[in-house]
Structures are given as C-alpha cells and as structure tokens.
Amino acid sequence: MTFIDNLKQLFGLGMPTAETKPVDLPTPTPVVSKPTPAPSGMPSTPRQREKIIRFIVEKLAAYSSETEALPTGLMLFIRCDDSAEKDRMDVALYASQPGHFQQELSRHLADHYIRLAPDWKFSWQFVPDKLPADCTHQWGTLGLEVIRPTTEKPLQVRIRALTGQTIEASYLLDPTSQDEFRIGRGQMVQTASGRVRTNDIAFINADEPGFDTVRGEPNLSVSRQHATIRYDAAKRRYYLMADAGGLPANGNKTKILRTNDTIERADLPGVGYVLTPGDQIELGGEAKLLMENV
C-alpha cells in the first residue's frame, strides 16, 4: 500500500482494500422446535376406538331388526404384545370412565338398527399370545364373544364313530338331561384310583360281546377315561376336555380336526376346547368321532 493510500485510510478517506473489507455474516435462522411424530404404523387412540366399534357393529349385523333372543352381553378380547399397547387400548376404551365406551357403542348399534337386551353388559380382556378359540368372531388382534340368553333352547348334537366301533351307532347329546358326556373304552370301567366310571360314548373292544367286525375296527388306542364333552348353557356351546387317559403324559393324544382342515391339540388338563358341528375328534391317533347337527 502506498504512502498516500495509508494517509487516506488514516483520515477515513477512500474505500478499504480487499484485505480489510468487512465480511457480511449470514443472519442466523431461528430454530423452531417441532413435535415428534408418532412412530409409523401406530394408529392414534381415536382410530383404535373407531376400529373396535366398526368391528363390533359389522359382526353384530345379523341382529339388525331382531326382537327375540337378543344377546345379553358382549365380551371383547384384545391381543396385546406389551404394556404400552394395553395402555393405549385402555384409553381407547375409556377405562377411566366406566360405561362411557358402552354408551358410545350403543349409539352406533342403534344407528345400524342393531338391538341387544335392555340390560346388556360389555367387558373386555387382554390376552398375550392368541385369541381364545371360543370367540364368536375374530378379526386381526380383536375377538368378540356374543353372550346369548340362557332361556334359549339347549343345543342338541349327534356324535357317531367314523373310525372305530362304539356300543351305539350314534349318540344324541341332549343338555336337558345332562351337561357332561364322557368318552372312553368300555361302558363301565374302573379308573386307576379305584373309582367306577360310566362312559356315555363308549368304544367296544374286539373281545367284548356285541363287537361287530362289519361296523368297525378294535379301539385299543382309546383309553378307558379318554375325554369329556361338556355343554355350556350360557354360551350354547360344547367343549372337549382331555381326561387323564387322553393326555400325552399317559401315551395318548386327543385332537380336534376342524372343518377348515386345521388341527387343534386338546392336550392341556382342565382346558375346554370349542366343538362345533362338523368337527372330528381323534382319540389316540386312530379312533375318530364326528359331531353333527341333529
């Protein structure tokens, strides 16, 4: 820089050189915080509530304009994987406001001309793994059990052997006379505890009087105390329960062959497995019984 230029700069005259030219800094942009979006795929609470109501309304469409034998209650089953999902479902069902969800559901049912009994009850239950087999309706993680009045006529069904030979060609299950029907080999048998058991659906051995080779094969795979069919009057349903002789621990198996070609193992003691007409009951891997409508 020349002496003249220095002198001008000293007295504030002239333009600054490129070396001393001030640099314009950009104005900082203010940071505005944004709400954290919900994880993708997670429906909001109102959407969950709407989904539950739509499921119930669609499954109860058959009761539109009905006036007799109206359901007395609804039991909703919800499969939840973790506690956070349960909390969201509790909010969707107004758990902190008892009766509020039922009131809202009632309005939707009325809009679709669906009637329930005047004092109908609503409840729900969380299940961890899978929906109960006795759910009247299922959709995804939701299950619905429709509770019918006990004044309805008991449901009668017929049991007959497809493989193996029973003492009777077929058996009528009539809940007006009894609600438990025992299945086993032999009609009057003695159990391991010494008690005498009467089998209502009795298989017959080849060495017993009345065995007919034309009607079927021997039934050595059937235990003397193999299983029991129990009737639930409130739900108008039959359940199969494996007895001591029909459990894998004792060398036997009890299965239900469904009409949709699926197989369910009835291998837990004290647990009832739903039976519907068309189902086949397999005993010990060989003998088969068929449940039919009367």
Rosetta silent file (secondary structure, phi, psi, omega in degrees, C-alpha in Angstrom):
SEQUENCE: MTFIDNLKQLFGLGMPTAETKPVDLPTPTPVVSKPTPAPSGMPSTPRQREKIIRFIVEKLAAYSSETEALPTGLMLFIRCDDSAEKDRMDVALYASQPGHFQQELSRHLADHYIRLAPDWKFSWQFVPDKLPADCTHQWGTLGLEVIRPTTEKPLQVRIRALTGQTIEASYLLDPTSQDEFRIGRGQMVQTASGRVRTNDIAFINADEPGFDTVRGEPNLSVSRQHATIRYDAAKRRYYLMADAGGLPANGNKTKILRTNDTIERADLPGVGYVLTPGDQIELGGEAKLLMENV
SCORE:     score description
SCORE:     0.000 S_00000001
   1 L     0.000  135.649 -177.827    0.000    0.000    0.000 S_00000001
   2 L   -75.078  166.669  179.054    1.394    3.432   -0.952 S_00000001
   3 H   -62.856  -37.141 -179.993    2.041    6.275    1.450 S_00000001
   4 H   -66.063  -40.678  179.968   -0.882    8.242    0.017 S_00000001
   5 H   -65.423  -39.742  178.374   -3.219    5.316    0.479 S_00000001
   6 H   -63.703  -39.301 -179.790   -2.122    4.869    4.079 S_00000001
   7 H   -66.188  -40.393  177.592   -2.664    8.529    4.724 S_00000001
   8 H   -64.576  -39.777 -179.970   -6.168    8.411    3.252 S_00000001
   9 H   -68.007  -33.818  178.572   -7.039    5.405    5.360 S_00000001
  10 H   -63.349  -39.489 -178.719   -5.703    7.122    8.463 S_00000001
  11 L   -95.624   12.667  174.740   -8.050   10.069    7.962 S_00000001
  12 L    77.713   21.044 -179.107  -11.005    7.858    6.888 S_00000001
  13 L  -102.841  146.455  177.270  -10.776    8.716    3.243 S_00000001
  14 L    84.307  173.507 -177.482  -11.199    6.282    0.367 S_00000001
  15 L   -95.233  145.934  176.416  -12.503    2.649    0.287 S_00000001
  16 L   -66.770  148.576  179.153  -10.928   -0.180    2.267 S_00000001
  17 L   -74.345  171.160 -179.721   -8.879   -2.607    0.322 S_00000001
  18 L   -60.181  -25.981 -177.333   -9.916   -6.260   -0.239 S_00000001
  19 L   -71.785  -29.004 -175.694   -7.648   -7.206    2.632 S_00000001
  20 L  -112.197    7.000 -178.367   -9.611   -5.132    5.151 S_00000001
  21 L   -67.233  128.436 -179.519  -13.072   -5.298    3.624 S_00000001
  22 L   -65.690  148.394 -179.713  -15.538   -6.470    6.267 S_00000001
  23 L   -99.697  126.502  177.750  -17.245   -9.799    5.686 S_00000001
  24 L   -78.405  118.039  178.435  -21.032   -9.880    5.844 S_00000001
  25 L   -88.691  140.765  179.946  -22.066  -12.810    8.023 S_00000001
  26 L   -67.248  145.309  177.925  -25.425  -14.510    7.307 S_00000001
  27 L   -70.722  125.678 -178.252  -28.209  -13.838    9.771 S_00000001
  28 L   -63.872  137.425  178.398  -28.752  -16.968   11.867 S_00000001
  29 L   -81.411  127.422  179.481  -32.100  -18.692   11.233 S_00000001
  30 L   -62.756  140.458 -179.994  -34.122  -19.110   14.417 S_00000001
  31 L   -89.197  121.803  178.791  -34.633  -22.752   15.419 S_00000001
  32 L  -108.180  120.059 -179.298  -38.284  -23.721   15.779 S_00000001
  33 L   -73.639  139.710  179.436  -38.925  -26.959   17.642 S_00000001
  34 L  -114.979  147.547  178.292  -41.372  -29.361   16.033 S_00000001
  35 L   -65.615  141.750  178.929  -43.443  -32.035   17.759 S_00000001
  36 L   -70.240  122.757 -178.637  -42.016  -35.520   17.467 S_00000001
  37 L   -68.876  152.266  177.708  -44.202  -37.522   15.071 S_00000001
  38 L   -68.846  148.695  178.175  -45.722  -40.781   16.247 S_00000001
  39 L   -54.673  142.054 -179.148  -43.984  -43.922   15.019 S_00000001
  40 L   -62.723  145.431  178.885  -45.244  -45.032   11.626 S_00000001
  41 L    85.160   -5.798 -178.798  -47.927  -47.726   11.662 S_00000001
  42 L   -98.104  108.605 -177.921  -49.173  -46.796   15.146 S_00000001
  43 L   -69.478  149.839  177.447  -52.823  -45.713   14.944 S_00000001
  44 L   -71.675  165.502 -179.107  -53.999  -42.889   17.144 S_00000001
  45 H   -58.720  -46.105  177.352  -56.366  -43.575   20.020 S_00000001
  46 H   -58.936  -37.419  179.194  -59.467  -42.296   18.141 S_00000001
  47 H   -67.827  -36.591  176.142  -58.588  -44.551   15.205 S_00000001
  48 H   -64.085  -43.523  178.860  -58.234  -47.530   17.543 S_00000001
  49 H   -62.780  -42.118  178.647  -61.613  -46.762   19.072 S_00000001
  50 H   -63.328  -38.942  178.963  -63.156  -46.414   15.623 S_00000001
  51 H   -63.849  -43.480  179.854  -61.637  -49.746   14.582 S_00000001
  52 H   -63.758  -45.873 -178.387  -63.086  -51.537   17.622 S_00000001
  53 H   -64.343  -42.503 -179.885  -66.554  -50.056   17.125 S_00000001
  54 H   -62.894  -39.553  178.118  -66.560  -50.865   13.401 S_00000001
  55 H   -61.744  -46.649 -178.068  -65.540  -54.463   14.148 S_00000001
  56 H   -66.329  -44.233 -178.197  -68.334  -54.952   16.694 S_00000001
  57 H   -62.273  -43.159 -178.892  -71.002  -53.306   14.526 S_00000001
  58 H   -64.826  -39.912 -177.056  -70.080  -55.406   11.487 S_00000001
  59 H   -76.303  -18.754  178.020  -70.107  -58.666   13.444 S_00000001
  60 L   -98.499   10.170 -178.368  -73.478  -57.876   15.037 S_00000001
  61 H   -58.921  -27.152 -179.446  -75.145  -57.039   11.714 S_00000001
  62 H   -64.810  -19.821 -178.808  -77.050  -60.335   11.930 S_00000001
  63 H   -92.919    9.636  178.932  -79.029  -58.901   14.870 S_00000001
  64 E   -62.028  126.225  177.615  -80.338  -55.986   12.833 S_00000001
  65 L    67.794    9.797  176.496  -84.088  -55.544   13.491 S_00000001
  66 L   -71.841  148.559  179.546  -84.168  -58.660   15.721 S_00000001
  67 L  -126.734  -12.612 -177.565  -86.668  -58.615   18.563 S_00000001
  68 L  -122.597  154.271  177.858  -86.268  -62.059   20.196 S_00000001
  69 L    50.391   46.403 -178.381  -83.404  -63.912   21.899 S_00000001
  70 L   -72.854  144.765  178.422  -81.310  -60.743   21.949 S_00000001
  71 L   -58.146  140.577  179.987  -77.702  -61.030   23.183 S_00000001
  72 L   -96.758   -6.224 -179.777  -77.300  -60.227   26.862 S_00000001
  73 E  -172.079  161.275  176.307  -73.644  -59.257   26.688 S_00000001
  74 E  -129.102  134.302  176.699  -70.511  -58.695   24.664 S_00000001
  75 E  -120.101  115.835 -178.990  -67.014  -59.783   25.642 S_00000001
  76 E   -97.917  128.725  175.445  -64.178  -58.159   23.700 S_00000001
  77 E  -108.262  134.868 -178.372  -60.785  -59.883   23.581 S_00000001
  78 E  -128.204  121.983  177.208  -57.719  -57.861   22.586 S_00000001
  79 E   -86.319  117.662 -178.634  -54.347  -59.419   21.824 S_00000001
  80 L  -122.168  139.680 -178.270  -51.626  -57.092   23.104 S_00000001
  81 L   -91.155  -25.228 -176.777  -47.883  -57.596   22.889 S_00000001
  82 L  -149.422  171.758 -176.918  -46.734  -55.095   25.514 S_00000001
  83 H   -68.615  -31.419  179.270  -47.904  -52.823   28.321 S_00000001
  84 H   -63.449  -39.515  178.573  -47.710  -49.692   26.150 S_00000001
  85 H   -68.021  -37.296  176.312  -50.274  -51.163   23.764 S_00000001
  86 H   -62.112  -41.206  179.761  -52.519  -52.088   26.693 S_00000001
  87 H   -62.305  -42.147  178.909  -52.346  -48.510   27.946 S_00000001
  88 H   -64.129  -40.295  179.311  -53.392  -47.176   24.543 S_00000001
  89 H   -67.585  -35.978  176.543  -56.282  -49.633   24.386 S_00000001
  90 H   -60.345  -41.198  178.237  -57.373  -48.639   27.901 S_00000001
  91 H   -66.567  -42.645 -179.952  -57.571  -45.033   26.716 S_00000001
  92 H   -62.146  -31.130 -178.438  -59.462  -46.062   23.556 S_00000001
  93 L   -96.872   10.722  179.547  -61.989  -47.955   25.704 S_00000001
  94 L    53.371   49.490 -178.006  -62.356  -45.140   28.276 S_00000001
  95 L   -59.056  -30.751 -179.854  -61.110  -47.383   31.087 S_00000001
  96 L   -80.750   -5.819  179.525  -61.076  -44.397   33.442 S_00000001
  97 L  -127.311   80.156 -175.657  -64.739  -43.655   32.642 S_00000001
  98 L   -53.363  132.996  177.349  -66.735  -46.840   33.311 S_00000001
  99 L    87.670  -14.165 -175.551  -69.694  -47.268   30.995 S_00000001
 100 H   -68.278  -44.375  179.906  -68.665  -44.467   28.624 S_00000001
 101 H   -64.728  -39.403  179.393  -67.491  -46.743   25.804 S_00000001
 102 H   -62.143  -37.971  177.176  -70.634  -48.869   26.108 S_00000001
 103 H   -63.741  -43.673  178.878  -72.772  -45.737   25.740 S_00000001
 104 H   -65.643  -40.918  178.167  -70.878  -44.691   22.619 S_00000001
 105 H   -63.723  -38.513  179.248  -71.120  -48.209   21.215 S_00000001
 106 H   -59.137  -39.463  179.862  -74.871  -48.246   21.917 S_00000001
 107 H   -64.852  -40.432  179.184  -75.346  -45.163   19.753 S_00000001
 108 H   -68.173  -39.511  177.478  -73.531  -46.793   16.851 S_00000001
 109 H   -62.702  -41.993  178.899  -75.541  -50.001   17.229 S_00000001
 110 H   -63.513  -36.882  178.694  -78.778  -48.006   17.235 S_00000001
 111 H   -62.657  -26.215  179.913  -77.705  -46.197   14.061 S_00000001
 112 L  -104.497   15.650  176.686  -77.479  -49.612   12.386 S_00000001
 113 L    58.088   35.135  177.755  -80.775  -50.866   13.905 S_00000001
 114 E  -100.477  123.841 -176.426  -78.925  -53.493   15.960 S_00000001
 115 L  -112.442  139.627  171.051  -80.663  -54.341   19.208 S_00000001
 116 L  -119.418  172.873  178.300  -79.331  -56.055   22.303 S_00000001
 117 L   -59.341  149.293 -176.006  -81.094  -56.977   25.535 S_00000001
 118 L   -55.127  -35.464 -177.082  -82.081  -53.897   27.603 S_00000001
 119 L  -108.824   36.429 -175.124  -79.587  -54.657   30.372 S_00000001
 120 L   -65.459  149.752 -176.761  -76.771  -55.987   28.193 S_00000001
 121 E  -111.915  148.805  176.311  -73.255  -55.969   29.622 S_00000001
 122 E  -127.991  135.616  176.862  -69.962  -55.080   27.979 S_00000001
 123 E  -149.574  164.150  177.768  -66.497  -56.117   29.146 S_00000001
 124 E  -140.986  160.745 -177.396  -63.055  -56.647   27.660 S_00000001
 125 E  -147.274  135.863  176.754  -59.990  -58.730   28.361 S_00000001
 126 E   -88.863  138.105  176.344  -56.378  -58.553   27.194 S_00000001
 127 E  -125.060  141.198 -172.612  -54.720  -61.774   26.013 S_00000001
 128 L   -83.828  -37.622 -169.758  -50.946  -62.084   25.451 S_00000001
 129 L  -106.875  -60.378 -178.761  -50.474  -64.770   22.813 S_00000001
 130 L  -145.136  159.367 -179.313  -53.573  -65.672   20.842 S_00000001
 131 L   -71.361  146.269  179.329  -57.300  -65.063   20.905 S_00000001
 132 L   -60.098  146.660 -178.259  -59.437  -67.661   22.715 S_00000001
 133 L   -68.488  -20.663 -176.897  -60.856  -70.360   20.487 S_00000001
 134 L   -90.011   11.528  174.467  -64.377  -69.725   21.760 S_00000001
 135 L   -63.642  130.601  177.557  -64.548  -66.181   20.325 S_00000001
 136 L   -63.488  -39.864 -178.941  -67.696  -65.925   18.247 S_00000001
 137 E  -135.653  148.011  177.609  -65.914  -63.586   15.815 S_00000001
 138 E  -137.619  144.639  176.702  -62.255  -62.743   15.177 S_00000001
 139 E  -155.153  106.764 -179.535  -60.518  -60.030   13.174 S_00000001
 140 L    61.950 -121.124 -179.496  -56.797  -59.443   13.466 S_00000001
 141 L   -91.583    5.925 -176.948  -55.981  -58.772   17.118 S_00000001
 142 E  -111.143  140.543  174.449  -59.657  -58.451   18.102 S_00000001
 143 E  -133.776  146.520 -177.322  -62.065  -61.177   19.175 S_00000001
 144 E  -131.829  127.015  174.269  -65.729  -60.907   20.106 S_00000001
 145 E  -110.082  121.439  179.481  -67.824  -63.285   22.146 S_00000001
 146 E   -94.618  118.778 -177.733  -71.584  -62.766   21.907 S_00000001
 147 E   -93.049  122.197 -177.005  -73.330  -63.907   25.083 S_00000001
 148 L   -98.611  158.206  178.754  -76.819  -65.235   24.461 S_00000001
 149 L   -67.232  145.493 -178.421  -79.676  -65.538   26.948 S_00000001
 150 L   -74.426   -7.544 -179.804  -79.859  -68.822   28.829 S_00000001
 151 L   -78.198   -7.730  178.615  -83.567  -69.090   28.030 S_00000001
 152 L   -67.193  154.661  179.381  -82.760  -70.285   24.514 S_00000001
 153 L   -63.830  131.750  179.518  -83.405  -73.911   23.728 S_00000001
 154 L   -56.295  146.655 -177.557  -80.332  -76.047   24.528 S_00000001
 155 L   -84.099  120.792  177.024  -78.323  -77.055   21.502 S_00000001
 156 L   -99.243  139.951  176.260  -78.597  -80.737   20.646 S_00000001
 157 E  -136.980  169.420  179.128  -75.976  -82.509   18.537 S_00000001
 158 E  -123.313  141.854  178.069  -75.224  -86.061   17.499 S_00000001
 159 E  -117.439  129.633  174.616  -71.955  -87.999   17.848 S_00000001
 160 E  -140.187  154.451 -176.885  -71.101  -91.010   15.688 S_00000001
 161 E   -82.848  131.894  172.538  -67.938  -93.010   15.067 S_00000001
 162 E   -96.286  -37.767  176.855  -66.090  -92.619   11.773 S_00000001
 163 E  -132.565  129.143 -173.391  -63.208  -94.900   12.729 S_00000001
 164 L   101.799  175.479 -176.509  -63.572  -97.477   15.469 S_00000001
 165 L  -131.366  123.204  176.735  -66.677  -99.053   16.905 S_00000001
 166 E  -100.512  160.877 -178.784  -68.915  -97.669   19.630 S_00000001
 167 L   -60.888  -43.960  175.740  -71.564  -99.591   21.531 S_00000001
 168 L  -100.274  150.853  179.091  -74.282  -97.434   19.975 S_00000001
 169 L   -63.836  -34.239  177.062  -74.283  -96.483   16.312 S_00000001
 170 E  -155.418  162.579 -177.313  -74.681  -92.826   17.334 S_00000001
 171 E  -129.902  129.044  175.572  -75.246  -90.768   20.470 S_00000001
 172 E   -90.054  122.954  176.115  -77.616  -87.840   20.935 S_00000001
 173 E   -94.138  109.350 -176.883  -76.193  -85.161   23.224 S_00000001
 174 L  -117.502  104.570 -177.327  -79.178  -83.587   24.964 S_00000001
 175 L   -66.075  -11.777  177.691  -78.238  -80.920   27.546 S_00000001
 176 L   -72.678  -18.110  179.780  -81.712  -81.042   29.079 S_00000001
 177 L  -103.958  -33.297  177.303  -80.823  -84.403   30.647 S_00000001
 178 L  -162.275  158.218 -178.017  -77.101  -83.885   31.365 S_00000001
 179 L  -116.674    4.037  175.041  -74.328  -81.449   30.522 S_00000001
 180 E  -130.151  136.514 -177.866  -71.313  -83.794   30.590 S_00000001
 181 E  -132.686  112.551 -174.620  -70.718  -86.744   28.276 S_00000001
 182 E   -88.288  143.347 -178.585  -67.733  -88.984   28.985 S_00000001
 183 E  -118.963  134.103  178.412  -65.803  -90.768   26.242 S_00000001
 184 E  -176.017  177.571  178.805  -63.787  -93.944   26.770 S_00000001
 185 E   -91.840  117.705 -175.995  -63.208  -97.596   26.043 S_00000001
 186 L    93.338  148.674 -176.629  -65.869  -99.691   27.736 S_00000001
 187 L   -86.092  -45.789  176.331  -69.114  -98.515   29.304 S_00000001
 188 E  -116.152  111.666 -175.306  -68.447  -99.312   32.979 S_00000001
 189 E  -130.180  159.455  177.195  -64.739  -99.122   33.794 S_00000001
 190 E  -106.825  128.486 -177.838  -62.571  -98.826   36.873 S_00000001
 191 L   -83.655  174.627 -179.016  -60.073  -95.973   36.950 S_00000001
 192 L   -62.831  -26.564  179.849  -56.571  -96.025   38.418 S_00000001
 193 L   -82.110   -5.171  179.816  -57.929  -94.509   41.632 S_00000001
 194 L    97.461   -8.975 -179.993  -60.366  -97.388   42.020 S_00000001
 195 L   -77.055  150.560  177.369  -63.488  -95.380   41.167 S_00000001
 196 E   -92.269  129.700 -178.469  -66.019  -96.725   38.685 S_00000001
 197 E  -115.222  136.003  175.274  -66.554  -94.513   35.654 S_00000001
 198 E  -103.640  119.569  177.236  -69.514  -94.642   33.287 S_00000001
 199 L   -90.666  125.408  179.495  -68.714  -93.684   29.713 S_00000001
 200 L   -79.196  -31.217  174.656  -71.636  -92.111   27.848 S_00000001
 201 E  -116.687  100.071 -167.464  -69.900  -92.540   24.482 S_00000001
 202 E  -111.978  126.693  171.685  -68.318  -95.968   24.809 S_00000001
 203 E   -84.383  154.021 -175.856  -65.964  -97.760   22.413 S_00000001
 204 L  -120.355  141.916  179.025  -66.046 -101.548   22.415 S_00000001
 205 L   -86.209  162.297 -177.598  -63.153 -103.991   22.214 S_00000001
 206 L   -65.882  -26.512 -177.675  -62.944 -106.933   19.802 S_00000001
 207 L   -92.231    5.480 -179.531  -63.184 -109.442   22.680 S_00000001
 208 L   -95.610  149.899  179.169  -66.326 -107.895   24.180 S_00000001
 209 L   -60.113  139.417  178.342  -69.864 -109.132   23.499 S_00000001
 210 L    94.562   -5.108  179.466  -71.556 -107.235   20.711 S_00000001
 211 L   -69.682  132.689 -176.262  -68.416 -106.418   18.725 S_00000001
 212 L  -123.250  114.500 -178.153  -69.237 -106.435   15.008 S_00000001
 213 L   -63.894  -21.331  179.793  -66.371 -106.594   12.519 S_00000001
 214 L   -72.765  -32.239 -174.237  -68.610 -105.066    9.867 S_00000001
 215 L   -82.298  -23.368 -178.088  -69.145 -101.857   11.870 S_00000001
 216 L   168.776  179.741 -177.293  -65.538 -101.004   12.635 S_00000001
 217 L   -92.765  164.334  173.923  -62.095 -101.855   13.944 S_00000001
 218 L   -60.656  161.753 -170.993  -60.968 -102.567   17.529 S_00000001
 219 L  -126.374   52.235 -177.666  -60.246  -99.488   19.634 S_00000001
 220 L   -68.965  -18.030 -179.439  -57.123 -100.235   21.642 S_00000001
 221 L   -79.615  -10.432 -178.866  -55.898  -96.657   21.178 S_00000001
 222 L   -91.339  129.148  178.849  -58.827  -95.292   23.210 S_00000001
 223 L   -77.888  159.803  177.284  -58.253  -95.006   26.950 S_00000001
 224 L   -65.440  -29.164  175.156  -60.864  -96.093   29.481 S_00000001
 225 L  -129.722   79.458 -169.175  -61.082  -92.455   30.611 S_00000001
 226 L   -90.057  -50.275 -175.367  -60.104  -90.579   27.483 S_00000001
 227 E  -158.710  170.320  177.979  -62.118  -87.352   27.250 S_00000001
 228 E  -138.122  136.169  172.493  -65.288  -85.490   28.241 S_00000001
 229 E  -100.792  125.120 -177.098  -67.639  -83.300   26.209 S_00000001
 230 E  -119.113  139.491 -179.921  -69.128  -80.523   28.333 S_00000001
 231 E  -103.767  132.885  176.449  -72.029  -78.216   27.448 S_00000001
 232 E  -105.372  107.970 -175.157  -72.059  -74.524   28.429 S_00000001
 233 L   -66.161  -36.484 -177.730  -75.687  -73.384   28.607 S_00000001
 234 L   -65.348  -36.994 -178.374  -74.848  -69.657   28.765 S_00000001
 235 L   -98.844   -7.596 -177.261  -72.817  -69.807   25.541 S_00000001
 236 L    53.830   50.441 -177.907  -74.785  -72.679   23.937 S_00000001
 237 E  -138.191  153.704  174.955  -71.522  -74.408   23.109 S_00000001
 238 E  -104.412  144.096  179.105  -69.851  -77.746   23.562 S_00000001
 239 E  -127.797  142.537  175.931  -66.270  -78.096   24.797 S_00000001
 240 E  -101.756  131.031  178.662  -63.909  -81.051   24.625 S_00000001
 241 E  -126.243  126.969  177.739  -61.706  -81.731   27.635 S_00000001
 242 E   -75.516  128.888  175.850  -58.983  -84.384   27.671 S_00000001
 243 L   -87.601 -177.549 -173.660  -59.179  -86.641   30.717 S_00000001
 244 H   -56.106  -41.128 -177.287  -56.232  -88.341   32.407 S_00000001
 245 H   -76.862  -10.803 -177.985  -56.099  -91.212   29.893 S_00000001
 246 H  -105.649   17.534 -179.435  -56.243  -88.892   26.883 S_00000001
 247 L  -101.989  150.033  179.721  -53.182  -86.794   27.689 S_00000001
 248 H   -56.870  -29.222 -179.451  -49.746  -87.196   26.087 S_00000001
 249 H   -61.528  -24.906 -179.890  -48.241  -87.883   29.516 S_00000001
 250 H  -104.890   17.059  174.300  -50.122  -91.177   29.532 S_00000001
 251 L    85.856    6.381 -179.586  -49.206  -92.127   25.990 S_00000001
 252 L  -120.633  160.878  177.948  -52.411  -90.952   24.309 S_00000001
 253 L  -129.700  148.318  177.237  -53.364  -87.963   22.200 S_00000001
 254 E  -130.907  123.075 -176.879  -56.623  -86.106   21.753 S_00000001
 255 E  -131.020  158.748  173.155  -57.107  -83.860   18.729 S_00000001
 256 E  -119.517  122.011  177.871  -59.849  -81.865   17.031 S_00000001
 257 E   -97.878  108.304 -174.025  -59.893  -81.872   13.236 S_00000001
 258 L   -76.806  162.472  179.003  -61.648  -78.672   12.188 S_00000001
 259 L   -68.206  -20.015  178.642  -63.828  -78.208    9.124 S_00000001
 260 L   -92.564   18.174  176.489  -61.243  -75.777    7.714 S_00000001
 261 L    71.542   14.785  173.545  -58.599  -78.556    7.698 S_00000001
 262 L   -93.732  159.899 -178.653  -56.770  -77.213   10.748 S_00000001
 263 E  -124.147  132.700  176.729  -55.884  -79.415   13.714 S_00000001
 264 E  -120.513  129.165  179.453  -56.051  -78.410   17.367 S_00000001
 265 E   -86.956  124.338  176.189  -54.443  -80.499   20.077 S_00000001
 266 L   -96.908   76.057 -171.410  -56.539  -80.893   23.213 S_00000001
 267 L  -121.453   15.339  177.539  -53.585  -81.715   25.420 S_00000001
 268 L  -109.150  123.481 -178.953  -53.890  -79.367   28.401 S_00000001
 269 L   -64.676  136.567  177.260  -55.625  -80.774   31.502 S_00000001
 270 L    81.756   -0.434 -178.584  -58.650  -78.796   32.644 S_00000001
 271 L  -101.646  132.430  178.019  -58.857  -76.731   29.443 S_00000001
 272 L   -94.492  132.173  179.520  -62.018  -76.798   27.315 S_00000001
 273 E  -111.403  129.243 -174.349  -61.671  -76.714   23.512 S_00000001
 274 E   -62.390  136.846  174.522  -64.641  -75.499   21.486 S_00000001
 275 E  -117.186  136.424  175.616  -66.510  -78.084   19.418 S_00000001
 276 L  -130.622  152.483  178.376  -68.788  -77.189   16.519 S_00000001
 277 L   -52.885  134.643 -175.578  -70.830  -79.432   14.206 S_00000001
 278 L   104.613  -20.787  178.289  -68.573  -80.837   11.518 S_00000001
 279 L   -71.514  147.364  174.100  -65.563  -81.205   13.814 S_00000001
 280 E  -111.995  137.287  178.281  -63.927  -84.608   14.172 S_00000001
 281 E  -104.518  119.856  179.749  -62.492  -85.824   17.466 S_00000001
 282 E  -102.368  128.038 -176.700  -59.431  -88.042   17.100 S_00000001
 283 E  -117.390  118.689  176.836  -58.621  -90.324   20.034 S_00000001
 284 L    67.226   14.629  177.780  -55.231  -91.991   20.365 S_00000001
 285 L    84.367   -1.940 -177.130  -54.357  -91.348   16.722 S_00000001
 286 L  -129.351  -59.984 -176.304  -56.822  -93.921   15.362 S_00000001
 287 E   -70.435  142.158  179.244  -60.440  -93.671   16.525 S_00000001
 288 E  -133.942  137.007  174.396  -62.484  -90.763   15.195 S_00000001
 289 E  -116.196  147.614  178.554  -65.822  -89.308   16.226 S_00000001
 290 E  -117.605  131.717  174.335  -67.883  -86.850   14.208 S_00000001
 291 E   -94.992  129.304 -177.230  -70.116  -84.146   15.686 S_00000001
 292 E  -129.546  154.547  171.107  -73.232  -83.454   13.611 S_00000001
 293 E   -70.020  150.500  178.870  -76.288  -81.231   13.826 S_00000001
 294 L   -80.163    0.000    0.000  -79.467  -83.035   14.786 S_00000001
